[in-house]
C-alpha cells in the first residue's frame, strides 16, 4: 500500500476519532479547551516515552518497545452519545482499532480488531466494579458501563487482556452517528462498491464508484446485519479500511488548503466524542504526527463460526506472535 503522511490520517483512522484532534493549528488547543470532549482529563498521549515495561507471554518475558505508544479507537453503534444509568447499555463497540505509533521510525500501524472476537469480557455490577467475566463477543465490553467513560475503560481493559495484557495508553470513542456528520463536513468521500447493498441502499451499486454523502456514507461504513451476502464482520472491516484510506486523501487536501479546517471537523463530531486525552497535550501530539507515515492495517488471524451469531475465534499462537512482532523490542524477541 502506498504510504501516506499522517497529516490528517490518524483522525480518519477509526472512522473519525482523531480527525477532530489530530491536525491542530497553533490556535487549536485554545479553541478546543473551550469545548473539551466528554471525559477529557489529564492523561497525556505519550509518543515514544514508554520505559521499563515488560510483557509475559507463555512464561517468557518480553520488553515492550519504548518507542511505541498506543491509542484505542472505539466506534459504538449508538447514534447519539448518551449517559446511561446503571452498568449495562445497548451501546456495542462495532469498530475497534488500535493505533500504534513508532516515534523512532516516525510510522503508524493500525491493528483492526473484529467486533465478533470471542474473548473474556469483564462484567460490571454495583458501583461499576467487576463482578465476574463472561466469554462473549468483544463488542459487548462497551455495553457494560455507562455508555461513556466507564464503558470505554471496560473496552480498553478487554482489548488489553486480549492482546496478552498489553498496556493501552489512551482511548478515543465516537458513536456511529458521527459518520454522516464527518463525511459531509469534508464534502463527501469517493469509494468503489465491492459488496451487494441490494435492499439496503440501492444507490450503492456493486462495481460502481460512488461519492458518498450523508446516510449513504453511514450505510457504507456501518451496515452488516442487513447485507444479503455477509452477516459476518469481515466485509464491513474491509469497507471501513477502504473508507479510512479514501477519507485520509480528502482530509490531507482540506487541511493543507485551510489550517482551520480541523476546527470545523471538531464542531461536526464534538457531540459524539468521549476521550481520556488531555486537551493541553493534543497540540504537541498533532505536531509529532506531521512527519509520520502509515505502514498499513493488520488484523489477527482466526476463524469465523456461525452459532446464533457470528463468532470470531482468533488463532491464539498467531495472536501471541502478532503481539510480539508489533509491540516488543527487537532485541528481546
C-alpha positions in Angstrom: 0.0 0.0 0.0 1.3 3.5 -0.8 2.5 5.2 2.4 0.6 8.3 3.3 1.7 11.0 5.7 -0.2 11.0 9.0 -1.2 14.6 8.5 -4.8 14.0 8.8 -4.7 10.3 8.8 -5.0 9.3 12.4 -8.2 11.1 12.6 -9.6 9.2 9.9 -8.2 6.1 11.2 -11.0 4.9 13.2 -13.5 6.4 11.0 -13.1 9.7 12.6 -11.7 9.8 16.0 -8.5 11.6 15.6 -9.9 13.8 12.9 -11.2 16.2 15.5 -7.9 16.1 17.4 -5.1 15.2 15.1 -4.0 18.1 12.9 -4.0 21.1 15.1 -3.0 24.6 14.1 -1.4 27.0 16.6 -4.8 28.1 17.9 -6.4 24.6 18.1 -5.9 23.9 21.8 -7.2 27.4 22.7 -10.4 26.7 20.8 -10.6 23.1 21.9 -10.4 23.8 25.6 -13.5 25.9 25.3 -15.4 22.8 24.4 -13.4 19.9 25.6 -14.7 16.4 24.6 -16.6 14.3 27.2 -14.3 12.6 29.6 -11.2 14.7 28.7 -8.8 14.6 31.6 -5.2 14.9 32.5 -3.9 11.7 30.6 -1.4 12.8 28.0 -0.8 10.9 24.8 2.8 9.6 25.2 4.9 9.4 22.0 7.9 7.2 22.5 8.2 7.6 26.2 7.4 4.1 27.5 10.2 2.8 29.8 10.8 -0.4 31.6 7.5 -2.1 30.6 7.5 -5.8 30.0 5.0 -8.4 28.8 5.0 -12.0 29.8 3.7 -14.5 27.1 3.8 -18.2 27.8 6.1 -17.7 30.7 8.6 -15.7 28.5 9.2 -12.1 29.4 9.5 -9.6 26.6 10.5 -6.0 26.7 8.0 -3.6 25.2 9.4 -1.3 22.6 10.0 2.0 24.4 9.4 3.9 21.1 5.8 2.9 20.9 2.6 4.4 22.1 -1.0 3.2 21.6 -4.4 4.8 21.2 -7.6 2.7 21.1 -10.2 4.0 18.7 -13.8 2.9 19.5 -16.8 3.3 17.2 -20.0 2.5 19.0 -23.3 1.6 17.4 -25.2 4.2 19.3 -26.4 7.1 17.1 -26.3 9.7 19.8 -23.9 9.9 22.8 -25.9 9.2 26.0 -25.1 8.8 29.7 -26.9 5.6 30.8 -27.9 4.8 34.4 -26.7 1.5 35.9 -24.0 -0.5 34.4 -25.5 -2.1 31.3 -26.3 -0.3 28.0 -27.2 -1.3 24.4 -24.1 0.5 23.1 -21.8 -2.0 21.5 -18.3 -1.3 20.1 -18.8 -2.0 16.4 -15.4 -0.6 15.5 -12.2 -1.3 17.3 -8.8 -0.2 16.0 -5.5 0.2 18.0 -3.3 2.9 16.6 0.4 2.1 17.1 2.8 5.0 16.9 6.5 4.4 16.5 8.3 7.6 17.4 11.8 6.3 16.4 10.6 5.3 12.9 8.0 8.0 12.5 5.5 5.5 11.5 2.0 4.2 12.4 0.4 0.8 12.1 -3.3 0.2 12.7 -4.4 -3.1 14.3 -8.1 -3.7 13.5 -9.9 -6.0 15.9 -13.0 -7.8 14.7 -16.0 -6.8 16.9 -17.1 -10.5 16.8 -13.9 -11.7 18.5 -14.7 -14.1 21.3 -12.9 -13.2 24.5 -13.2 -12.8 28.2 -15.3 -9.7 28.9 -15.4 -8.1 32.4 -19.0 -7.9 33.7 -19.7 -4.8 35.8 -22.0 -4.7 38.8 -22.9 -2.2 41.6 -20.5 0.7 41.7 -19.2 -0.2 38.3 -16.9 -2.8 39.8 -16.0 -6.1 38.0 -18.2 -8.8 39.5 -17.2 -11.6 37.0 -16.2 -12.4 33.5 -18.1 -13.8 30.5 -16.8 -15.2 27.2 -18.6 -13.3 24.5 -18.0 -11.0 21.5 -15.6 -8.3 22.4 -18.1 -5.6 21.2 -20.1 -6.3 24.4 -17.4 -4.9 26.6 -18.6 -1.4 25.8 -22.2 -2.4 26.8 -21.0 -2.9 30.4 -20.8 0.6 31.9 -22.4 4.0 31.5 -22.1 4.3 27.7 -19.4 6.8 28.2 -16.1 6.9 30.3 -16.8 3.7 32.2 -17.8 1.8 29.1 -14.6 3.0 27.3 -12.4 1.9 30.2 -14.0 -1.5 30.2 -13.4 -1.8 26.5 -9.8 -0.8 26.9 -9.3 -3.4 29.7 -10.9 -6.1 27.4 -8.7 -5.3 24.4 -5.6 -5.1 26.7 -6.4 -8.6 28.0 -7.0 -10.0 24.5 -3.5 -8.7 23.5 -1.7 -10.6 26.2 -2.0 -7.8 28.8 -0.6 -5.1 26.5 -0.9 -1.7 28.2 -3.0 0.8 26.2 -2.2 4.4 26.7 -5.3 6.3 25.7 -8.7 5.9 24.0 -11.0 7.9 21.7 -14.6 6.9 21.2 -17.2 8.1 18.7 -20.7 7.0 18.1 -21.6 5.8 14.6 -23.9 8.8 14.4 -20.9 10.9 13.7 -20.1 9.2 10.4 -22.6 11.2 8.2 -21.7 14.4 10.0 -18.0 14.0 9.5 -18.4 12.7 5.9 -20.4 15.7 4.9 -18.1 18.1 6.7 -15.3 17.1 4.3 -17.6 17.3 1.3 -18.1 13.5 0.9 -15.8 10.6 0.1 -15.5 8.6 -3.1 -15.3 4.8 -2.9 -15.8 1.7 -5.2 -18.6 -0.5 -4.1 -17.5 -4.1 -3.7 -20.5 -5.6 -1.8 -24.1 -6.2 -2.7 -26.2 -3.5 -1.0 -29.5 -4.6 -2.7 -32.5 -3.7 -0.5 -30.2 -2.0 2.0 -29.1 1.1 0.0 -29.9 0.8 -3.7 -27.7 3.8 -4.5 -24.7 1.7 -3.7 -24.4 -0.4 -6.7 -21.8 -3.2 -6.8 -18.9 -2.4 -9.1 -19.6 1.3 -9.4 -17.6 4.2 -8.0 -19.8 6.4 -5.7 -19.4 9.7 -4.0 -20.8 9.1 -0.5 -22.8 11.7 1.2 -25.0 11.7 4.4 -26.8 8.5 5.2 -25.1 6.7 2.3 -21.8 7.1 4.0 -23.3 5.7 7.2 -24.7 2.7 5.3 -21.4 2.0 3.6 -19.4 2.1 6.9 -21.9 0.6 9.3 -24.3 -1.9 7.6 -23.8 -5.6 8.2 -26.8 -7.4 9.5 -29.0 -6.5 6.6 -26.4 -7.3 3.9 -27.5 -10.2 1.7 -24.1 -11.6 1.2 -22.3 -11.1 4.5 -23.6 -11.5 8.1 -20.1 -11.7 9.4 -18.0 -8.6 10.0 -15.2 -9.4 7.5 -16.6 -7.4 4.6 -17.5 -4.5 6.8 -14.0 -4.3 8.2 -12.7 -4.2 4.6 -15.1 -1.4 3.8 -14.1 0.6 6.9 -10.4 0.3 6.0 -11.2 1.4 2.4 -13.2 4.3 3.7 -10.5 5.5 6.1 -7.9 5.4 3.3 -10.2 7.5 1.0 -11.1 9.9 3.8 -7.4 10.4 4.5 -6.8 11.7 1.0 -9.7 14.1 1.2 -8.6 15.3 4.7 -5.0 15.9 3.6 -6.2 18.2 0.8 -8.6 20.1 3.0 -6.2 20.7 5.8 -3.3 21.7 3.6 -5.6 24.2 2.0 -7.1 25.5 5.2 -5.3 25.2 8.6 -8.5 26.0 10.4 -10.4 23.2 8.7 -9.8 20.8 11.7 -11.9 23.1 13.9 -14.9 22.6 11.6 -14.4 18.9 11.8 -14.3 19.1 15.6 -17.5 21.0 15.6 -19.1 18.3 13.4 -18.2 15.4 15.8 -17.8 17.0 19.2 -21.2 15.9 20.5 -20.3 12.3 19.7 -16.9 12.1 21.3 -15.6 10.6 24.5 -11.8 10.5 25.3 -9.4 10.5 28.1 -6.8 12.5 26.2 -5.8 15.7 27.9 -6.8 18.8 25.9 -3.5 20.6 26.6 -1.5 17.7 25.2 -3.3 17.5 21.8 -1.3 20.2 20.1 2.1 18.7 20.8 0.7 15.3 19.7 -0.5 16.6 16.4 2.8 18.3 15.7 4.5 15.0 16.3 2.3 13.3 13.7 3.1 15.6 10.9 6.1 13.5 9.8 4.6 10.1 10.4 3.8 7.6 7.6 1.0 5.0 7.6 2.5 1.5 7.3 -0.8 -0.3 6.9 -3.6 -2.2 8.6 -3.2 -5.6 10.3 -5.8 -7.9 11.9 -5.5 -11.1 14.0 -5.9 -14.4 12.0 -8.6 -16.8 13.1 -11.9 -18.5 12.2 -15.5 -17.3 11.9 -18.0 -19.7 13.4 -21.8 -19.4 12.9 -23.7 -20.1 16.1 -26.7 -17.9 16.9 -24.5 -15.1 15.8 -21.1 -15.0 14.0 -18.3 -15.6 16.4 -14.6 -15.0 15.5 -12.1 -17.1 17.3 -8.5 -15.8 16.9 -5.7 -18.3 16.5 -4.0 -17.9 19.9 -0.5 -18.8 18.8 -0.6 -16.4 15.9 -2.2 -13.7 18.0 0.6 -14.0 20.6 3.2 -13.8 17.8 1.5 -10.8 16.4 1.7 -9.0 19.7 5.4 -9.9 20.0 6.1 -8.7 16.4 4.1 -5.4 16.8 5.0 -4.3 20.3 8.1 -5.9 21.6 11.6 -4.5 21.3 13.6 -6.5 18.6 16.5 -7.3 20.9 14.2 -9.2 23.2 12.4 -11.4 20.6 
